[in-house]
Each structure stands twice: as C-alpha cells, then as structure tokens.
Amino acid sequence: MHLGQSIEADYAVIGSGAVGMAFVDTLLAESTASVVMIDRHHGPGGHWNDAYPFVRLHQPSAYYGVSSKKLGRGAKDATGLNVGMYERATGAELVSYYEQLMQEFLATGRVKYFPMCDYLGEADGVHPFKSLMSGETRQLNIQNKLVDCTYLQTAVPSTHPPKYEVAEGVTCVPLNDLPRVKAPPSGYVVVGSGKTGIDACLWLLENGTSPDRITWVMPRDAWYMNRAFVQPGEEFFLQSYGSFTAQMKAVAEATSFADLLKRLSASKQLLRLDDGVKPTMYHGAIMSESELRELQRIKNVVRMGRVTRIEQNQIIFQYGVLATDPDRLYVDCSASAVARRPVVPIFAGNRITPQFVRTVQPTFSAAFVAHVEANYARESEKNALCGVVPLPDEPIHWLIMLAANMRNQARWGKDKGLRNWIANNRLDGFTALAKGVKPDDGEKMALLQGYGQHAAAAAANIQKLIETGL
C-alpha cells in the first residue's frame, strides 16, 4: 500500500459522532494532548447526519452533547406530547451543535479533522486512512493511543437496507422519506417497535393520519422508560429522586424478576403498549405517558414475529401470513440503533474502546472515559473505574445494567476527585442536585435517606433476581 502524507497526533479518534465529540471535548479540557479525528461522514455528529427530518432526542437536551457546551435553551415544552417537560433537541439542532463544536475544537490548534475518510485499521503498527473523495491514502502516526468510537456501530434505517425481502412493485421506504409523501396510500405499515417505529407512528398521527390506516408490525413488544422520571432541574427533584427510590425499593422487595417487572409497571417506572402482552424487548427507549396514550390509538398491531418477506398481496412473518394490498406504503424501522456488541476492556494497551459506563448515557460515558484517561495512570485502575454497562436487548438486561451501574457508582463514591467531577459535569444531571440539598430540607433529606437504605437492600437482592430472570 502506497502511503501519502503522514499525520501525527497524540490521539487518533475514529468517529466524530456523539461519543467521539464528548471524548475529545473532555480530553482537550483536561490535558494538553493533540488529536486527529477521522470520520466517514461529511460533518461531525455521526448518525445525526443520516437521521430522519423529524427526529428528536428521546431524553432531555440538558444532559446530552458534551461537557463544555450547553445544548438547547434550558426551556420546557409548552405544547405537544412532551408538555411541561424539558426540551428535546431536533436532529437539525444537533447537527448544528456539533458543527459549531468542531469549529471550536479546530480553533484550539490541537485538533485535525478529516471527514469523508475511512480508517483502514492497524497493520504492523501502521494506521492508514483513505479519503472517500480522492482515494488518497495517508498514515497516522499515533504517539499515545487510538480511540475507537465506532465500536457500538450506531445504525439508522436510511443507511441500512431492510432485514427482509421486498418483492418488486412493493413500496418500502426508510422513515426519512415519510415527509416526501405526495398522495396518501391505502394505508401505512410501520415495521419495527423500537425508537424509530415509535417516532414513525407518532409522526403519522400528528400529521392527521387516522390510526385505522396505520398497521404497526411489532416483532417484539418492549418496555419503555418513563420520560417524566428523568427530568433534570430543581423543580423535578422530588419526582426524579422519588423514581430512583421507587426503583430501588422495588428491587429490594421483589421476590423474582417477574415480580419486579410487575412492581415497576404498577408504579409506571416502566411503560408498555399493552398491559395484556408480556414484553420481550428492552432497548432503553424513552417516552412520555402522553405519547403512550397516543400510540395506543393504533389498534392494528401485528404480533407474528419478524417480517421475512413483503409481497404485493401478503406479508410473510416468522409465525404467519397477513393479507395486504399493493397500494400500502411500508415504512422500514427495523435497523438496530446500537448494536449489542461483546463487552471488551475500555483500556487495552494503546487502544481505547469507549462503551457505556452508566445506563443508557453514551455522552456522559464518553466524557467520563476521557476524564479517567487524562487523570489516572495505571490501566488496571482505569478499567476498574470504567466497568462496562452492557447494552440491553431483553427485559432482564434492565436489571443487569442496573447492577453494573451500581457497582460503578460504588467505586466512584470512594474517590473524592471523581465525586466532584461528576457533580460538576453538566452531562450528569442529578448528582449536583443531591449534593446541594440542605440539611434542614426535611422532605428532600428523607427522600435521599430512603434512597440510600433501599439501594443497600437492592444491592443485596439484585443477583438473586437476575438468576430468576435468566
């Protein structure tokens, strides 16, 4: 392989999506390192560049993005299905946010950025990357470490074909194309029950589609997080910490994993579309109760397993066949947003592989990993502080993630420097609230004390519950 110009830096970060940007932001703030960033996209922001036009965060903007730069206005929605809760950034806002951030990175003189480039992998200590535009191949000279921010392989429907066969004459589109519809089809068939499937159904309903004209193909029913209980800010303290306490109490008192799910469902800590159907999926998607009620207007929910083939007059599933007609518009939402990859050590020699260290918080996790890299020396200590919280797929993973999260919190609590860093980090959202409670605030102090007591009991019971759910 002929290699052109050599590019040198302390760190090479592969991927300028949300994880890569959060990692570099903290590394720049807490070290003097130089960084080269390589990405296949034309601009920073990763999968947000490929997302559908009406996409929004499922969580509040307040704790997404990077540590140093606020995202959003800090306002609450006055209308819609998120009314009364904190704003959630649109895809366009996120792309703009990351474009501005990249300009700030470049202005430091410590970051070099190569969009539209493909990292070709390490071979005999050589790190080549290739321009997707010119074909020119260059070499990275990495003084310190390579940071692989592509390991979790975030995917969206617009960049991945359907996972089923589509016969000739059938119109099947990614949900990116929904706003381009010029004339109403005989009906809409939404394939997928994850975040994108939820968004497709809500967008159709919001834009005047009768629920009777929507068929929702649900290969697996899912549990969803309740957005009301993950609201940042002082005014939501009792609501948020009340939720944390309720979850710990449920884990502490449950006699089995099935019993735990009943308790979490009864207290609305976890939501599901149909109380009569047992969910077999949990991907960490978040919704409001208003969104849930809106989705429950759709009665044509098909539970026959995964789609294997769509023909003009029938849909073939794993467990059956459903009659259809040639004029339906099929909306593909089957891409798995984040792959459930095998857990690997985050720190391994000259390679860093960012993964979650806190439940469903990718950007906090990336910033935390960068903080540990910049401030701790021994690899064993770094990996001990950065225990990987595995990504979820099945309901039992809610509990497995919680157990991993609690182990990390226990480790972090023993390090005063870490405690202070977390409390002062805008991506955390809740620690500073608890730290700021005054001793004479009886209601809040009682809630925090109750949380601590239930958390201790939950820690003692959690492994037994996991064993009953495996």
N, C-alpha and C positions, 0 to 999 in steps of 0.2 A: 504494500500500500504506500503510495506516494503521499507524504505529509507536507503541507504548506507551512505557513507562518505558525510559530509556537506561541501559545497564550499562557502566561504564568499568573498564578494566584495562590493564596494560602488555602482557600477552599474552592472547590468546584461544586456548585449546587445544580443538580439536574432537575429541572422543573421550576417554573415561576408561577405556579398556582398558589392557592391559599396557604398551603403548607410551606412551600419554598419561600414565599414572601414573609411569612411570620417568622420563619427560622432566621432569614437574613436580617430582618429588622432588629431582632434581639442581638444577633451576633455583632452587628455594626455598633450597637449601643454599648455593648459590654466588653468589646475587645478592640484591638487595632488591626484586625485581620483584613486582608483583601479577598474579594470574592469574584468569581466568574459564574454567571448564570446562563444556562442553556435550556432552550425550550422549543418544542415543535410548533407552538402556536405563534401567531404573528404579533401578539402582545401579551403582557402579563395578565394573570387572572385564571389561567388554566381552563377548566371545563366551563367557567362562566362565559368564555368566548363562544362556546358552542351551544349554550342553553337556549331554551325556547323563550320567545319575546316576553311572555307574561310570568316568567319565573320570579319567585321571591325566596328569600331565606325562610325556613320554617321556624327559626329561632329569632329572638330579638337581635337587632343590629348591634346593640350595646356591647355584646361580648363575642363579636366576630370581627375578623380582619387581623390587624397587627397591634402589638402592644403600644406603639408610639403614636398612632394616628386614629383619632376618633372616627367612627363610621356612623353616618346619619346625624340627625339634629337633636336626638335625645327626646323626641316627641312621641306622644301616644296617638294612636289612630282614633279619629273622631267618628268614622263611619265604617261600614263593612263588617265582615265576619271576624275581624280582629279588634273590634271597637273596644276602647278602654285599655288596651294593652300596647306595649311599646312597638314602635315601627319595625318593619322588616324590610331590609333593602331589596330593591329590584335588581335584576341582572344587569341592567344598564348602569345603575348606581355603582354596582360592584366593579364592573369593568373600568369605569371612570376612576374609582377609588384606587384601583391597582395601577392604572396608568399614571396617576399623579404620584403615587408612592414610588414607582420605578424612577420617575424623574428625580425625586428626592434622593434615591439611592445613588443614581449616576452622578448627581451633583457633589457627592462626598469625594469623588475621585477614587474611591476604593472598590467600586463595583463595575465590572464589564458585563454587558448583556448581549447575548446572541440569540435573538428569536429566529424562528424558521430554520432551526438546526436540530440535527438528530445526534445524540450521543451514541457512539458505536460500541461502547463497552471497553473494559480494560483487557489488554493482552500484553503479557510480559512487561508490565509496568508502564505501558504506553496507553494514553487516553485520547483516542481520536474522536473528533466530531465532524459532521458533514453538513454543509449548507443544503437545505432542501430547494433553494432557488438556483444557486450557481453550480452545485455539485462539488465545490471546493472542500477539501478535507484538511483540517488543521489539528494540531496536537495540543492537549492540555498538559502543562507541567504543574502538578499539584504539590505544593510544599508541605501541606498538612493533611487534609482529608477530603474525600469525595462524599457528598451528601446526596443520597438517592431519595428524592421526594416524589418519585413516580411509583414507588413500591405498591401502593394501595390501588393503583390503576382505576382512578375515577372514570366512569363511563356515563355517557348520556345517549338517548336514542338517536340523535342526529348523527352521531359518529359511529354507531354500531347497527348492523342490519338486524332485522327481527330474528328471533330464535326459533322460527317456524317457517314452513314453506308457504309461499303465497302464489296461488295459481294466476295464470295470465287472465287479464280482464278484471282482477280484483284491485281496488284502490286502497292501498295501505300506506300511511304516511307517518313520519315521526310527529310528535305533537308540536314541533317547531312550525309545521305547515298549517296548523288549525286556523290561525288568523288570516290565512290566504284563501279560505273557502269563499267562493263567489256565489254559489247556489246551494240550498240545503239538500243534502242527500236524503234517502228514505229513512235513514237512521244512522246513529254513531255507535261504533263498537270500540270501547276503550279496553285495550289488552294490557293488564298489569295492575297490581294492587299496592304498589309502593308509592313513594313520594310523587313521582311523575303521573301515575294513574290518578292519584287524588287531585293533583293540580289540573289535569285534563278535564275531569268530571266537574270540578268547581268552576272552571273557566266556561265550559259549555252551559252550565246552569246560570251563571252570572250574565251570560250573553243571550239569554232568552230561550234556550233550548228546553223544550218540555222534558221532564225526567222520563216520560214514557217513550221518548225517542232515543234514549241512551241505554245501551246494553253494556254492563260492566263485567268483563271477564276477570274473575278473581281466582287465579290458580291456588292461592293460599290466603285465608283471612289473616289479618295482622292485629297485633296490639300496637297502640299508638300512645305516645307521651302526651300529656295534657299541657298545652301551652300556658294555661293560666298559672301553673305552678312553677314556671321557670322565668318569671318576670323579675328583672333587676330593679333596684331602687328602694329607697327607704319606705315608700308608701306600700310596697308589696312585701315588707319584711315578714309580717305575721303569716301571710299567705304562703310565701316561699318556704320559710323555715317550718311552718306548720306542715307543709307537704313532706319536707325531709324527715320530720319527726314521725309523721304517719307511716312513711315507708319503713323506717327503722323499727317502729312498733309492730308493723305487720310481719316483718322478717323475724323479729324476736319472738312473736307469739304463734306464728304459723306452725302447724304440725306436719305439713307436707308442702311440696311445691304447688300442687293443685289447690290446696287451702290458701297458700299465699296469693295466687292469682285471684281467687275469689275476694280476698280482703282488699287487694289493690284495685280491683274492678269496682267493688262496692263503694270505696272512698274516692273513686274517679281519678286515682293516680295513673291508672292505665285505662285507655278507652278502646272500644271495639265497635265495629259497624253493626253487628247483630248479636244481641245477648244470647240468642239461641244457637250460635255457631261457635265452636271452640277454635280460636286462632292457633295456627301452627307456624306463624312467622312473627319475628320481631326484628325490625331493621333500625329502630330508633327514630322513626318519623314522628313529627310533632304536629298536632292540630289543636284547634280550639273546639269547644263544645258546640259553638255555632256552626262551624264547618261540618262537624259530625252530623248535626241535625239536617243540614243541607244535603249532605251525601245520602242520608237515609231516605230522602225523597225518591232516590233511584231504586225501583223495585225489581228491575230486570238484571239481577245479579246472577252470573253463571258460575257455578262451582263444580266443574268437571275436570279439574286439574289443568295442566298446561296445554296450550294450543300446540298441535303438531302440524296442521295444515289448514289454510283457508282457501276454499273454493267458491265459485260464484254462488252456489246454492246451498252450501253447507260449511260448517266449521267443525273440524275434526279435532277432538280433545283426547287426552290420555284415557279418559273414562267415559266417553260418549260422543255423540254427534248432535249438533244443533242446526236446524234448518235456518237459512238466511236468504237474502236476495242480492242480485248483482249490483244494486244501487246503494248499498251501505258504504259508509266511509269508515275504514278501520284505522284506529289511532294507536300506534305502537308505543307502549310504555314498558317494554319488557327488559330494557337494559338494567343490569345490577349496578346501581350508582357507585358503590365502593366494593371492590372485591374482598371476600373474606380469605385473605392470604394466610399462609402459615406464619406464626409468630417467630421472629428472628431477633437476636440481640440488637438493640438500637446502636450500641457502640461495639464495633468489631475491628480492631486494628486501625487501618487507615480509611475505614468506611463508616458512615453514619446512616442509618436507615430509620428516619422518623416514623413513628407509629403513635397510636393513641396512648397517652398515659393518664388520661381522665376520660370518663364515659362520654361518648359522642361529642367531644370538643376537640376537633382537629387543629384549630389555630392556636388555642391555649397550649395544646400538647406540643406543637412545633416550637413555640416560643420557649416553653419550659425546657425542651431538649437542648435548644441553643444556649439557654442560661446555664445549664449543667455543663455543657461543653466548654463554655467560656470561663467557668469558675471552679471546676473540680479537675483534679489531675489524674487520679487513678481510674482506669477503665472499669474495674470491678465496682468501685464506688458509684460511678456514673450509671452503670446498668442496675445497681441496687436501687438507686433513686428513681430510675426510669423503667419501672416494671411495666410491661406492655399490657394494656387493657384490650383483650381480643375483640375484634369486630363481631357484631351479632348476626344471627340468621334465624335461630329458633327462639321460642319464648324462654327456655332455660338460660339462654345467653344473657338475658336481663340480669339474672341473679349472679351468673359467673362474672359479668362485667362489674357488678356492684362489689363482689368480693375482691376483685383485683383493684378496684378503685379505693376501697377501704384500706387495703394493705399499703398502697402508695401514700394515702393520707396519713397513716400511722407513721410511716418512715419520714415523711416531710415534717410532721409535727415535732420531731426530735431535733430538727435543725433550725435554729433561730433565724439564720440568714434566709433560708428558704421560706419560712413562715412570713417574714417581712416582704420578701419579693412577691409572693403570691398575693398578699393583702394589698399591695400597691400596684398590682398589674390589672389594667382595665379589662383584660380578657377573662378574669376570674369571675367577677360579677357579684359574689356573695360573701367571700371571706372578710372583706373590709367592713361589711355591714355588721357581721357578728362581732368583729373586733371593736367596733365603735359603740356597742351597747353600753350604756352607763349602768353602774351597779344599782342605782336607785330606780331603774326602769323595771319594775316588778314583773310585768307581763312578758316582756322580751327575755328577761333573765330566766324566768320559769320555763319558757319555751326552749331556751338553749340548754338548760339543765336537763330537761326532759329528753331532748335530742341526745345528749351525751349518755344518759342512762340507757335509753333504748338502743343506741348504737353499740354499746358494750354488750348488751344481751343479744343483739343481732349478730355480732361477730362470733359469739359462742354457738349460735344456732345455724349459721349460714351454710356450713359444709354439709350438715345433716340434710338440709333442704335440697341442696344441689344433688345429693345422692338419690333423693326420692324422685327427682325430675329427669335423671339421665336414662 
